[in-house]
């Protein structure tokens, strides 16, 4: 009896195996090794990249603090030609004086590295600006913008390529550029949207009810500030990239019950609609010059100080020559007035020292274009106090705050989009200071070259 049961089981297994062997359809994936499958994916990825006749628009993110930038790429053979929005004063990118986009061509490769890896493996003057650790416009030495030049390929189709930075893991998406559309036109559309929508601050409104959500812009990131149900102040950063249609968020942001993934340009610069959410809008807010000065970051250059201020800044430059470790030089990378690291005041980066001295900015009239600036030592950091007492910062700040405060008349080139603010001393007419909205690095210029 037992032998009969064993025989029946054996015949049943034989039947199953025979059926499987006779099945005509077998999954091709099991006919290939892992290495062969990756090799096929690499080939497919190359075909996708090189088949776009007018190249790709890459939505590039380095450290998300700085937001996203559009990079145009055309892959041909083993080379890639790259153009980019100009992200900093030292970047050789954007549109040249001849009206043509500035491009650079270099080698690229698609290799196997825990999957498929797209590598911009030869230095490219336009593209590697974002990953250069010695970027003079952003971050500190050794970090730069913290961008990648090698990317893991998540997916690649003729309609979209999705990548992730190998080192810093920012999500990168590429879309094919419309055939026959000049790259100059692509850049011009993006620049027009940026100019149209740019505002230092906004007000978030849902269904006509003004929320207590103020929005400011820092680099390409919207900072949503509000008071939560516990009465505590909250700040949420939302990095974005500019497209011809508006602000596209890096990730969907939920604010006041609304999902924000795209803020549409529309036809009026008074407000912008939240895509897919009727009744939700981002209203542009025209701040007073006092508010703009307080909430922004306004960069100082030696060239734009008047003769009243320059002698004190000359003295600070001499002091900086011994402010570094073992009495070495600390070169001044940048200096600004406004809000940085959530503190209002004077800020500067000298060598690796982040220096802060607190300031009070008080409006003197209803229009808030006249202010008094006074010292606020309580908001100075320890290194700020050291520089104030030892390295000439006290004198350098005197044109801004005096010993008991200074009164200034403020002026600018635009109410909505000021590119600079001029401080004219109301008691000392020779004390005039021009501050820039655009980041200005190495304020002393050639006077502070490394050779000295």
Secondary structure, 3 states (H helix, E strand, C coil): CHHHHHHHHHHHHHHHHHHHHHCCCCCHHHHCCHHHHHHHHHHHHHHHHHHCCCCEEEEEECCHHHCEEEEEEEEECCEEEEEECCCCCCCCCCECCCCCECCEEEECEEEECCCEEEECCCCCCCHHHCCCCCCCCCCCCCCCCCCCCEEEEEEECCCCEEEEECCCCCEEEEEECCCCCCHHHHHHHHHHHHHHHCCCEEEEEECCEEEEEEEEEECCEEEEEEECCCCCEEEEEEEEEEECCEEEEEEEEEECCEEEEEEECCCCCCEEEECCCCCEEEEEECCCHHHHHHHCEEEEEEEEECHHHHHHHHHHHHHHCCCCHHHCCCCEEEEEEEEECCEEEEEEEECCEEEEEEEEEEECCCCCCEEEEEEEHHHCCHHHHHHHHHCCHHHHHHHHHCCCCEEEEEEECCCCCCCEEEEEECCCCCCEEEEECCCCCCCCHHHHCCCC
